[in-house]
Amino acid sequence: MIVLGLTGSIGMGKSAAATVLRQLGVPVHDADQAVHRLLGPGGSAVPRIAELFPQAIVSADGGVRVDRRALGAVVFGRPDLLKRLEAILHPLVRRSEQTFIRAHRSRRVGTVAIDVPLLFETGTEKRCDAAILVTAPAAVQAHRVLARPGMTSERFAAVRKLQMPERDKRRRADFVVMTGLSKRLTRDRLTAIVRLMATPAGRARVRDARNRRRYRNNRA
């Protein structure tokens, strides 16, 4: 089974790309959705976050949950607190991802994808056979992000600081998919990638990608 890593900075169209992959028959594990479950009522991250960030805990039907907006306000601009939060969430998200991969491998699914916003930043690319970067011109990105409710230029700049520069992501990606031109072109590019994965040429490309990552990791 081939595991594709799907990533893209904020506002680059990654969620739309994930939807297309699902429509093409590729199961997608969404890290953000996993976090939502972890922070919801009965979520396994709630007790530990309640210890560290009690101000972000609210009552909910069936128990308590984490208020994501309140939690974001607590860690915003505080790298030390953000690292403590990530130390709780990242292992749990990875466990969810591993369960997803095992389940689809047992069903003999040919290709799956894991949707991870910080794929390169967290080193998750090492667990993938190939990485797809979804990207768009900076002006398109800014227009999309600043149109979101509650988004400000300050918050946008803070999020971008946490993410690897786009030129570095492009260098590390095995496939680059542009989303700033048309939905049709984006879909065509993703379709070509999915079809390639089912061919000997695609499998050879996957082997090359693995070798490049192994070489890069050995040099690091």
C-alpha positions in Angstrom: 0.0 0.0 0.0 1.2 3.5 -0.9 0.9 6.2 1.7 0.7 9.7 0.3 1.4 12.7 2.6 -0.9 15.7 1.7 0.1 19.1 3.0 -0.1 22.8 2.4 0.2 26.0 4.3 -2.9 27.9 5.5 -5.1 29.0 2.7 -3.5 26.9 0.0 -6.5 24.7 -0.7 -5.4 21.5 1.1 -9.0 20.7 2.3 -10.3 21.0 -1.2 -7.5 18.7 -2.4 -8.4 16.1 0.2 -12.0 16.2 -0.9 -10.9 15.5 -4.5 -8.7 12.6 -3.4 -11.7 11.0 -1.6 -13.8 11.5 -4.7 -11.1 9.6 -6.6 -11.4 6.7 -4.2 -8.4 7.5 -2.0 -9.2 7.2 1.7 -7.8 10.3 3.6 -6.9 10.6 7.2 -7.4 14.2 8.3 -5.2 15.3 11.2 -7.4 18.3 11.9 -10.5 16.1 12.2 -8.5 13.8 14.5 -7.7 16.8 16.7 -11.4 17.8 16.8 -12.3 14.3 18.1 -9.4 14.4 20.7 -10.7 17.7 22.0 -14.4 16.9 22.0 -16.5 15.4 24.7 -14.8 12.2 25.8 -11.7 13.0 23.8 -8.6 11.3 25.1 -6.7 14.7 25.1 -9.2 16.5 27.3 -8.0 15.3 30.7 -4.3 16.3 30.1 -5.3 19.6 28.6 -7.6 20.3 31.5 -4.5 20.0 33.8 -2.4 22.4 31.8 -5.0 24.8 30.4 -8.1 24.6 32.6 -9.3 28.0 31.2 -9.9 26.2 27.9 -12.3 23.6 29.3 -16.1 24.0 29.0 -19.1 21.9 29.9 -20.7 19.9 27.1 -23.4 17.3 26.7 -22.0 14.1 28.0 -19.1 15.7 29.8 -16.5 18.4 29.1 -14.6 19.4 26.0 -11.9 21.8 25.0 -12.9 25.2 23.6 -10.5 25.4 20.6 -10.9 29.2 20.4 -10.0 29.7 24.0 -7.1 27.2 23.8 -5.8 29.1 20.8 -5.9 32.4 22.6 -3.9 30.8 25.5 -1.1 29.5 23.3 -1.1 32.4 20.8 2.4 34.0 20.7 3.6 31.6 23.4 6.0 29.0 21.8 6.6 27.4 25.1 2.9 26.7 25.7 2.4 25.6 22.1 5.2 23.0 22.5 3.5 21.6 25.6 0.2 21.4 23.7 1.8 19.7 20.7 3.5 17.2 23.1 0.0 16.1 24.1 -1.7 16.1 20.7 1.0 14.9 18.2 1.4 11.3 19.7 -2.4 10.9 19.9 -2.9 12.0 16.3 -0.1 9.7 15.2 -1.9 6.8 16.9 -5.1 7.7 15.1 -3.1 7.8 11.8 -1.5 4.4 12.4 -4.9 2.8 13.2 -6.3 4.3 9.9 -3.3 2.9 7.9 -3.5 -0.6 9.5 -7.2 -0.8 8.8 -6.9 0.1 5.1 -3.8 -2.1 4.6 -5.8 -5.1 6.0 -8.5 -4.3 3.3 -5.7 -4.3 0.6 -6.4 -0.7 -0.4 -3.8 0.4 -2.9 -3.3 4.0 -2.0 -4.3 6.1 1.1 -3.4 9.7 2.1 -2.7 11.4 5.4 -3.7 15.1 5.5 -1.2 16.8 7.8 -0.8 20.6 7.8 2.7 20.5 9.3 3.9 17.4 7.4 7.5 18.6 6.8 7.7 20.6 10.0 6.9 17.6 12.2 8.9 15.1 10.2 5.7 13.1 9.3 7.0 12.9 5.6 9.3 10.2 6.8 6.3 7.9 7.3 5.0 8.6 3.8 5.9 7.0 0.4 5.5 10.4 -1.4 4.5 13.9 -0.4 2.0 16.1 -2.2 2.2 19.9 -1.6 -0.8 22.0 -2.4 0.1 25.6 -3.1 -1.0 28.9 -4.5 0.3 32.4 -5.2 0.9 34.4 -2.0 -1.8 37.0 -3.0 -4.4 34.2 -3.5 -3.4 32.7 -0.1 -3.7 36.0 1.7 -7.1 36.7 0.1 -8.5 33.3 1.2 -7.2 33.5 4.7 -8.1 37.1 5.5 -11.7 36.4 4.4 -12.1 33.9 7.2 -14.2 35.0 10.2 -12.1 36.3 13.0 -8.8 36.2 11.0 -6.5 39.2 11.3 -3.2 40.1 9.6 -1.5 39.6 12.9 -2.9 36.1 13.4 -2.2 35.2 9.8 1.5 36.3 10.2 1.8 34.3 13.4 0.5 31.1 11.7 2.9 31.6 8.8 5.8 31.8 11.2 5.0 28.3 12.4 5.1 27.0 8.9 8.1 26.2 6.8 8.8 28.7 3.9 7.0 27.8 0.7 10.2 27.5 -1.3 11.5 24.8 1.2 8.3 22.9 1.0 8.4 22.8 -2.8 11.9 21.5 -2.7 11.0 18.6 -0.4 7.7 17.7 -2.0 7.5 14.9 -4.6 4.5 16.4 -6.2 3.4 20.1 -6.3 -0.3 20.9 -7.0 -1.3 24.5 -7.8 -4.8 25.6 -6.7 -4.8 29.2 -7.7 -5.7 28.7 -11.4 -8.8 26.6 -11.6 -10.6 23.7 -9.8 -10.4 21.7 -13.0 -6.6 22.0 -13.3 -6.2 21.0 -9.6 -8.5 18.0 -10.0 -6.6 16.9 -13.2 -3.3 17.1 -11.5 -4.5 15.1 -8.5 -6.1 12.5 -10.8 -2.8 12.1 -12.7 -0.9 11.5 -9.4 -3.4 8.9 -8.2 -3.3 7.1 -11.5 0.5 7.2 -11.5 0.6 5.5 -8.1 -1.1 2.4 -9.7 1.6 2.0 -12.4 5.2 0.6 -12.4 6.4 4.1 -13.1 4.6 5.4 -10.0 6.1 2.7 -7.8 9.5 3.5 -9.2 8.9 7.1 -8.3 7.9 6.1 -4.8 11.2 4.2 -4.4 13.1 7.2 -5.6 11.3 9.4 -3.1 12.1 7.1 -0.3 15.8 7.0 -1.3 15.9 10.8 -1.4 14.4 11.1 2.0 16.7 8.5 3.4 19.7 10.4 2.0 18.5 13.7 3.3 17.8 12.3 6.8 21.3 10.7 6.9 22.9 14.0 6.1 20.8 15.9 8.7 
